[in-house]
Amino acid sequence: MTAGVREQPRGAGSPRPRPGTRLGLVGWLTGLAVLVGVGYRLWLLVHATPPTNSDEATMGLAALHISRGAGFPVWFYGQQYMGALEAYLAAPVFALAGGPSLLGLRLPTLTLYVLFLLLAWRLTLRLTGDRWFGLLVVALLALGSDRVVKNQLIAGGGYPELNAAGMALAVLAVDLAGGRPRWRPARWAVWGFLAGLMLWVDPLVLPYVVALGAVLVGCCHRELRGAAGALLGAAAVLGAAPLLLDSLLTGSNPLNAVFAASGANASAGWADRLHGGLLLGPALGMGFCSPGRCATWQLWWALAVPLLLAVAAATAWRTLRRPPTAPTGPTPSADPGGPAGPAPRVVAAIWLALVLAAVGTLGAYTVSSSAGLTPVESSRYLSCLLISLPALLWPVWTMARHGLRRPTTDRRGVGPAPAHPVALARPVAVARPVAVAVLVATLGTAGYATWQAAQTAPATRAAEARHAELVSTLRQLGVRHVRAGYWTCNRLTFATAERVVCAVVDDALRPGFDRYPAYRREVDDAAAPAWLAPTGSPLADTLDERLRTAPGSLDLVTIDGWRIYLPPT
């Protein structure tokens, strides 16, 4: 019995305690897994890990402008796609803290991760009723490889909010399609608002919106013909309002910018696309690889994913084709103490939607040139695949528990079996050990990738300390305006809260890409801007060559990792 829950006498007229109030061993272990996942990421944030960059700093500068009332951007600075939602989430943190900081910028993304983790647990319980499987899903999502924690914690635009929103759409779809009666107008409104909002923020989650939306249309088409449909549509328009208003006012089409960013204007061979999209992509994007690379043995997950997708789709489809043996309304919940569970066919439809959305995500990424040109970095486009993780693993879990025989009752010994077991006519003796091996390998590979990601924290913290020394040195030298490379400029401007303003130059000292053009104008108007370059960089070589050919044209100041070129005094 857990603390704080008193057992009632079970005589006549005495109410029995709700089973859902008893956490039990699995409840405590799930809570511990959540704490470990959040604690691990908080430890990374304290160590300035993952490493920040100028793109994340650009979002931080947008948040700084919002907190000061100096600007309210629709898009990530310098482009016409990827809504600046993360800037609006971080702006109140900056206002309360009295200024910008990397930790303040990332606290909202950490909160989004916590929401994603809790929603994943909730979705798993609503669909399976198996708390031990819920623990497995939470434990896997508590782990985090280098690529996964970058997607979840770096406020670089689009990625941290996608998984939380996608999982929320799935949970709401289960409740709406399953006929849960309470708060239906609110659920329709929230579903529509999130769908529209994600269309503004980043269309990467669009396969999940379409697939889950199809389930809602199929299960609730009569309801959607009335007020529910109007409410859903109005909420979707409200969520996408920034995108729609900007398109009307500027005449721009965000989809064109998205296609250009995905490599539509570049070329890559199909062999490279298939290698990056189907071999490297799933292993990297779902958290099974080392930082920046994928060892051959870690690629086993990429080989397993197509099989898992096929098994999950086949078993869900088989359930959908089976004639219903009971009314299609809600069934008694397999989650003790929870709300009524959805009917088996609804569960199967949601599973199938999650599988098809994963297939769509993989397919869209594979046909893009990004998969062939930059497979390691662009694997972030597959971050939404984590939403489908419960659907991929549920058949394996069922097989590990029951083999290939369909159980006649659920895990509590009452009612029908879960709606998505792996059921074949003849049991195979090796099926259960193979399923257990797959689950162990999944946890082991993800755990090893997490351990390797944690090993990068000391080096990242040391690099952040060197950057802090650079900021301090510039302040001591009285430098207010500099010219530097793209990956230096906005990071420096954000770290100094715009006390130092930077304009981008390329390695030949020509003007580069300034995401916020006002900075270039300010630097161009300055009397004598300094130059700044990382030690050993091509830009530093160019500036050193200028010093050799024109001695005295610049005064050189060196610190650990950086070279500062000052105008002569």
C-alpha positions in Angstrom: 0.0 0.0 0.0 1.4 3.4 -0.9 1.8 6.2 1.6 -1.2 8.5 2.0 -3.8 5.9 0.8 -5.6 4.2 3.7 -7.3 0.9 3.1 -11.0 1.0 3.8 -12.8 -1.8 5.6 -14.6 -3.9 3.0 -17.8 -4.5 4.9 -21.2 -3.8 3.5 -21.6 -0.1 2.5 -17.9 0.6 2.6 -16.4 2.0 -0.6 -13.4 0.2 -2.0 -10.4 2.3 -2.8 -9.9 3.2 -6.4 -7.3 0.8 -8.0 -5.8 3.7 -9.9 -4.7 5.4 -6.6 -2.3 2.5 -6.0 1.0 3.2 -7.8 2.5 -0.2 -7.1 6.0 -1.1 -8.2 5.4 -0.3 -11.9 4.1 3.1 -11.0 7.1 4.0 -8.9 9.5 2.7 -11.6 7.7 4.8 -14.2 8.0 7.9 -12.0 11.7 7.1 -11.5 12.2 6.8 -15.3 10.6 10.2 -15.8 12.8 11.8 -13.1 15.9 10.2 -14.7 15.0 11.4 -18.1 14.3 15.0 -16.9 17.3 14.9 -14.6 19.7 13.7 -17.3 18.6 16.6 -19.6 18.8 19.1 -16.8 22.3 18.0 -16.1 23.1 18.5 -19.8 21.7 22.0 -19.7 23.8 22.9 -16.7 26.8 21.7 -18.6 25.8 23.8 -21.6 25.2 20.6 -23.6 24.2 20.1 -26.4 26.6 22.9 -27.7 24.8 26.0 -28.8 25.3 27.7 -32.2 24.3 30.9 -34.1 21.0 29.4 -35.2 19.9 28.8 -31.7 21.2 32.3 -30.7 19.1 33.7 -33.5 16.0 32.3 -31.8 17.3 33.7 -28.6 17.7 37.2 -30.1 14.1 37.0 -31.4 13.0 36.1 -27.8 15.1 39.0 -26.5 13.3 41.4 -28.9 9.9 40.1 -27.9 10.7 40.5 -24.2 11.7 44.1 -24.8 8.7 44.8 -27.1 11.1 45.6 -29.9 9.8 43.2 -32.4 7.3 40.3 -32.9 8.6 38.1 -35.6 6.4 35.6 -37.4 9.3 33.4 -38.7 12.8 32.5 -37.7 14.9 35.5 -38.7 16.2 35.4 -42.2 13.7 33.0 -43.8 10.0 32.7 -44.6 9.3 29.4 -42.9 9.5 27.8 -39.4 7.5 29.8 -37.0 9.2 31.6 -34.0 7.1 29.8 -31.3 10.2 29.0 -29.2 11.1 32.7 -29.1 7.6 33.5 -27.7 7.9 30.7 -25.1 11.4 32.0 -24.0 10.5 35.7 -24.0 8.7 35.6 -20.6 11.6 33.7 -19.1 14.0 36.5 -20.2 11.6 39.1 -18.9 11.4 37.5 -15.5 15.1 36.8 -15.3 16.1 40.3 -16.3 18.0 39.3 -19.4 18.8 36.5 -21.9 20.7 33.3 -21.1 21.2 30.0 -22.8 19.6 28.2 -19.8 16.6 30.5 -20.0 16.2 29.9 -23.7 16.2 26.1 -23.2 14.0 25.9 -20.1 10.8 25.9 -22.3 12.2 23.2 -24.5 12.9 21.1 -21.4 9.3 21.7 -20.4 8.1 20.5 -23.8 10.1 17.3 -23.4 8.5 16.6 -20.0 5.1 17.1 -21.6 6.1 14.7 -24.5 7.2 12.1 -22.0 4.0 12.3 -20.0 1.8 12.2 -23.1 3.7 9.2 -24.4 3.0 7.4 -21.2 -0.7 8.4 -21.3 -1.1 7.3 -25.0 0.5 4.0 -24.3 -1.9 3.3 -21.4 -4.9 4.4 -23.3 -4.1 2.1 -26.2 -2.8 -1.0 -24.4 -3.7 -0.8 -20.7 -0.3 -2.4 -20.0 1.6 -0.3 -17.4 4.7 -2.4 -17.8 4.8 -1.6 -21.5 4.2 2.0 -20.5 7.3 1.8 -18.3 9.3 0.5 -21.3 8.2 3.3 -23.5 9.0 5.9 -20.9 12.4 4.4 -20.1 13.3 4.4 -23.8 12.2 8.0 -24.2 14.1 9.0 -21.0 17.3 8.0 -22.8 18.8 10.4 -25.2 21.5 10.1 -27.8 23.4 13.2 -29.1 21.0 13.7 -32.0 17.9 13.1 -29.8 18.8 15.6 -27.1 19.8 18.2 -29.7 16.3 17.8 -31.2 14.7 18.1 -27.8 16.7 20.8 -26.1 18.2 23.2 -28.7 15.9 26.1 -29.3 16.9 26.3 -33.0 13.4 26.3 -34.4 10.7 23.7 -34.9 12.0 20.5 -33.3 11.4 20.6 -29.5 7.7 21.3 -29.9 6.9 18.7 -32.7 7.0 15.6 -30.5 4.9 17.1 -27.7 2.3 18.4 -30.1 2.2 15.2 -32.2 1.8 13.1 -29.1 -1.0 15.4 -27.8 -2.7 15.1 -31.2 -2.6 11.3 -30.8 -4.0 11.3 -27.2 -6.8 13.6 -28.2 -7.5 11.5 -31.3 -7.9 8.4 -29.1 -10.3 10.2 -26.8 -12.4 11.7 -29.6 -12.5 8.6 -31.9 -13.1 6.4 -28.9 -16.3 8.4 -28.0 -15.1 9.7 -24.6 -18.0 12.0 -23.7 -16.5 14.6 -21.4 -15.1 17.9 -22.7 -15.5 16.9 -26.4 -15.9 20.5 -27.7 -12.7 21.5 -25.8 -10.9 18.4 -27.3 -12.0 19.3 -30.8 -10.8 22.8 -30.3 -7.4 21.8 -28.9 -6.9 19.3 -31.7 -7.6 21.8 -34.4 -5.5 24.5 -32.8 -2.5 22.2 -32.4 -2.8 21.1 -36.0 -2.9 24.6 -37.3 -0.1 25.8 -34.9 2.2 23.0 -36.1 1.5 23.9 -39.7 3.0 27.4 -38.8 5.8 26.1 -36.7 7.1 23.2 -38.8 5.3 21.0 -41.4 7.4 18.0 -40.4 4.6 16.8 -38.2 2.1 17.0 -41.1 2.1 13.2 -41.8 0.8 12.7 -38.2 -1.8 15.4 -38.6 -3.1 13.8 -41.8 -3.1 10.2 -40.5 -4.7 11.0 -37.2 -7.1 13.4 -38.9 -8.2 10.6 -41.2 -9.0 8.4 -38.1 -11.2 11.2 -36.7 -13.0 11.6 -40.0 -13.6 7.9 -40.2 -14.8 7.5 -36.7 -16.6 10.8 -36.1 -17.8 11.9 -39.6 -21.3 12.4 -38.4 -20.2 14.6 -35.5 -17.9 16.6 -37.7 -20.8 17.6 -40.0 -22.1 19.7 -37.1 -20.7 22.1 -34.6 -17.7 19.9 -33.9 -16.4 20.4 -37.5 -16.9 24.1 -37.4 -15.1 24.3 -34.0 -12.2 22.2 -35.3 -11.9 24.3 -38.5 -12.0 27.6 -36.6 -9.4 26.4 -34.1 -7.1 25.2 -36.9 -7.3 28.6 -38.6 -6.6 30.3 -35.3 -3.5 28.1 -34.8 -2.2 28.8 -38.3 -3.1 32.5 -38.1 0.5 33.8 -38.1 1.2 31.8 -41.3 -2.1 32.8 -43.0 -1.8 36.5 -42.2 1.8 36.7 -43.3 1.0 34.9 -46.6 -1.9 37.3 -47.2 0.2 40.4 -46.4 3.4 39.4 -48.2 2.2 37.1 -50.9 4.8 34.5 -49.9 4.3 30.8 -49.9 6.0 29.1 -47.0 5.9 25.7 -48.7 8.3 26.9 -51.4 10.8 27.9 -48.7 10.4 24.5 -47.0 11.1 22.6 -50.3 14.2 24.7 -50.9 15.5 24.1 -47.4 14.9 20.3 -47.8 17.3 20.2 -50.7 14.8 20.4 -53.5 17.1 22.8 -55.4 20.1 20.5 -54.9 21.0 17.2 -56.4 21.9 13.9 -54.8 22.1 10.4 -56.2 19.4 7.9 -55.3 22.0 5.5 -53.8 23.0 8.3 -51.4 19.4 9.2 -50.6 18.5 5.6 -49.8 21.6 5.2 -47.7 21.0 8.3 -45.8 17.2 8.0 -45.6 16.7 4.3 -44.8 20.0 3.2 -43.3 21.5 6.1 -41.4 18.3 8.1 -40.9 16.2 5.9 -38.6 19.2 4.9 -36.4 20.4 8.5 -36.0 17.0 10.2 -35.8 15.6 7.8 -33.2 18.6 7.8 -30.8 20.7 4.7 -31.5 23.9 6.3 -32.8 27.0 7.8 -31.3 27.6 11.6 -31.5 28.1 12.6 -35.2 28.4 9.1 -36.5 26.8 5.6 -36.6 28.9 2.5 -36.0 28.0 -0.5 -38.2 26.6 -2.5 -35.3 24.3 0.4 -34.3 22.6 0.3 -37.7 20.7 -2.8 -36.8 17.8 -0.6 -35.8 17.5 0.7 -39.4 17.2 -2.9 -40.6 14.6 -3.7 -37.9 12.4 -0.6 -38.5 10.8 -1.8 -41.9 10.0 -5.2 -40.3 8.5 -3.6 -37.2 6.4 -1.2 -39.4 5.2 -4.1 -41.5 4.2 -6.2 -38.5 2.5 -3.3 -36.7 0.6 -2.4 -39.9 -0.4 -6.0 -40.6 -1.7 -6.7 -37.1 -3.6 -3.4 -36.9 -5.1 -4.0 -40.3 -6.1 -7.5 -39.3 -8.0 -6.1 -36.3 -9.7 -3.5 -38.4 -10.9 -6.2 -40.9 -12.2 -8.5 -38.1 -16.0 -8.2 -37.7 -16.8 -6.4 -34.5 -18.0 -8.7 -31.7 -19.3 -6.0 -29.4 -20.7 -2.5 -29.7 -18.2 -0.1 -31.1 -18.5 2.3 -28.1 -16.0 2.6 -25.3 -14.9 -0.6 -23.5 -13.9 -0.9 -19.9 -10.6 0.6 -19.4 -7.5 -1.6 -19.2 -5.9 1.2 -17.2 -7.2 0.6 -13.6 -8.9 3.6 -12.2 -8.7 5.4 -15.6 -11.4 6.5 -18.1 -13.2 4.0 -20.3 -10.9 2.6 -22.9 -11.5 2.9 -26.7 -12.9 0.0 -28.7 -10.4 -2.4 -30.3 -11.1 -1.2 -33.8 -10.4 2.4 -32.7 -7.2 1.3 -31.1 -6.2 -0.5 -34.2 -7.0 2.6 -36.3 -4.8 4.8 -34.1 -1.9 2.2 -34.3 -2.3 2.1 -38.1 -2.3 5.9 -38.3 1.0 6.1 -36.3 2.6 3.5 -38.5 1.5 5.2 -41.8 2.7 8.6 -40.4 6.1 7.1 -39.7 6.2 5.6 -43.2 5.2 9.0 -44.7 7.9 10.7 -42.6 10.6 8.2 -43.7 9.5 8.4 -47.3 9.4 12.2 -47.5 12.9 12.4 -46.0 14.3 9.7 -48.2 13.2 11.4 -51.5 14.7 14.7 -50.3 18.2 15.6 -51.4 19.1 16.3 -47.7 19.1 12.6 -47.0 21.9 12.1 -49.6 23.8 15.4 -49.1 23.9 15.8 -45.3 22.5 12.6 -43.8 24.1 13.0 -40.3 22.8 16.5 -39.6 19.6 16.3 -41.6 18.5 13.2 -39.6 16.9 15.7 -37.3 14.0 15.7 -39.9 13.1 12.3 -38.5 12.6 13.4 -34.9 8.8 12.8 -35.2 9.4 9.1 -35.5 9.6 8.9 -31.7 5.8 9.6 -31.7 5.4 6.1 -33.4 7.7 4.3 -31.0 4.8 2.7 -29.0 3.2 1.4 -32.2 6.5 -0.1 -33.4 7.3 -1.9 -30.1 3.8 -3.0 -29.0 3.8 -6.1 -31.3 7.3 -7.0 -30.0 6.2 -6.6 -26.4 3.1 -8.7 -27.0 5.2 -11.4 -28.6 7.7 -11.3 -25.7 4.8 -11.7 -23.2 2.6 -14.2 -25.0 4.6 -15.6 -27.9 2.6 -15.9 -31.1 -0.5 -17.1 -29.4 -3.4 -14.7 -29.0 -4.3 -14.5 -25.2 -8.0 -15.0 -24.5 -8.1 -12.3 -21.8 -6.2 -9.1 -21.1 -3.4 -8.9 -18.5 -5.9 -8.5 -15.6 -7.6 -11.8 -16.6 -10.9 -10.2 -17.6 -12.3 -8.8 -20.8 -10.9 -9.3 -24.3 -7.2 -9.3 -25.1 -5.5 -6.1 -26.1 -6.6 -5.0 -29.6 -3.1 -5.2 -31.2 -1.4 -8.5 -30.3 0.7 -10.4 -32.8 -1.6 -13.4 -33.6 -0.7 -16.1 -36.1 -2.2 -19.5 -36.6 0.8 -21.5 -35.5 3.1 -20.5 -32.6 6.8 -20.5 -33.3 9.1 -21.6 -30.5 11.8 -19.0 -31.2 9.4 -16.0 -31.4 9.4 -15.2 -27.7 13.2 -15.3 -27.3 13.7 -13.2 -30.4 11.2 -10.6 -29.2 12.9 -10.4 -25.9 16.3 -10.0 -27.6 14.9 -7.2 -29.8 13.7 -5.3 -26.7 16.9 -5.8 -24.8 18.9 -4.7 -27.9 16.8 -1.7 -28.2 17.3 -0.6 -24.6 21.0 -1.5 -24.8 21.8 0.3 -28.0 19.9 3.4 -26.9 21.5 3.3 -23.5 25.0 3.1 -25.0 24.3 6.0 -27.3 23.1 8.0 -24.3 26.2 7.2 -22.4 28.3 8.4 -25.3 26.3 11.6 -25.6 26.9 12.3 -21.9 30.7 11.9 -22.4 30.7 15.0 -24.6 29.5 17.3 -21.8 32.9 18.2 -20.3 34.3 19.2 -23.7 31.2 21.2 -24.5 31.3 23.0 -21.1 35.0 23.8 -21.7 34.2 25.3 -25.1 31.4 27.4 -23.5 33.9 28.6 -20.9 36.3 29.7 -23.7 33.4 31.6 -25.3 32.6 33.3 -22.0 36.3 34.4 -21.8 35.9 35.9 -25.3 32.9 37.9 -24.2 34.8 39.1 -21.2 37.8 40.1 -23.2 35.8 42.0 -25.8 34.1 43.9 -22.9 37.5 44.7 -21.4 38.8 45.9 -24.8 35.7 48.1 -25.2 34.8 46.4 -28.5 31.2 47.2 -29.6 31.2 46.2 -33.2 32.8 43.2 -35.0 32.9 41.3 -38.2 33.0 37.5 -38.1 31.8 34.3 -39.6 28.2 33.1 -39.6 28.6 30.6 -36.8 30.3 33.3 -34.6 28.1 36.3 -35.1 24.7 35.8 -33.7 26.0 33.6 -30.9 28.2 36.5 -29.8 25.5 39.0 -30.1 23.1 36.9 -28.0 25.7 36.1 -25.4 26.4 39.8 -24.9 22.6 40.8 -25.0 23.4 43.0 -28.0 26.2 44.9 -26.2 28.4 43.6 -29.0 26.9 43.6 -32.5 28.3 41.5 -35.3 28.0 41.4 -39.1 28.7 38.3 -41.0 31.5 37.9 -43.5 32.8 34.9 -45.5 36.3 33.6 -45.5 37.3 36.1 -48.2 36.0 39.0 -46.0 33.0 39.6 -48.3 29.6 40.3 -46.7 27.8 37.1 -45.6 24.3 36.1 -44.7 23.0 38.3 -41.9 19.7 36.9 -40.5 19.0 40.2 -38.8 20.0 42.9 -41.3 19.9 45.7 -38.7 23.1 44.4 -37.2 25.0 44.8 -40.5 23.7 48.3 -40.9 24.9 49.2 -37.4 28.3 47.6 -38.0 28.7 49.3 -41.3 28.0 52.7 -39.7 30.6 52.0 -36.9 33.9 53.9 -37.1 36.3 51.0 -36.8 34.8 47.5 -36.3 37.0 44.7 -35.1 37.5 41.4 -36.7 37.0 38.1 -34.9 37.9 34.5 -36.0 38.3 31.1 -34.3 41.9 30.0 -34.1 42.9 27.9 -37.1 39.8 28.8 -39.2 40.0 29.9 -42.9 38.9 33.3 -41.8 41.8 33.6 -39.3 44.2 32.5 -42.1 42.8 35.3 -44.4 43.2 38.0 -41.7 46.7 36.7 -40.8 47.6 37.0 -44.4 46.5 40.6 -44.4 48.7 41.2 -41.3 51.7 39.8 -43.2 51.1 41.8 -46.3 50.2 45.0 -44.4 52.0 45.1 -41.0 50.4 47.4 -38.5 47.0 47.4 -40.3 45.5 45.5 -37.4 46.4 44.8 -33.8 46.2 41.2 -32.9 44.9 39.9 -29.5 44.9 36.2 -28.9 43.0 34.2 -26.3 42.4 30.5 -26.0 40.5 29.5 -29.2 40.1 32.9 -30.6 41.9 35.7 -32.5 40.7 39.3 -32.2 41.9 41.8 -34.8 41.5 45.4 -33.6 41.8 48.5 -35.7 45.2 50.2 -35.0 45.1 52.7 -32.2 
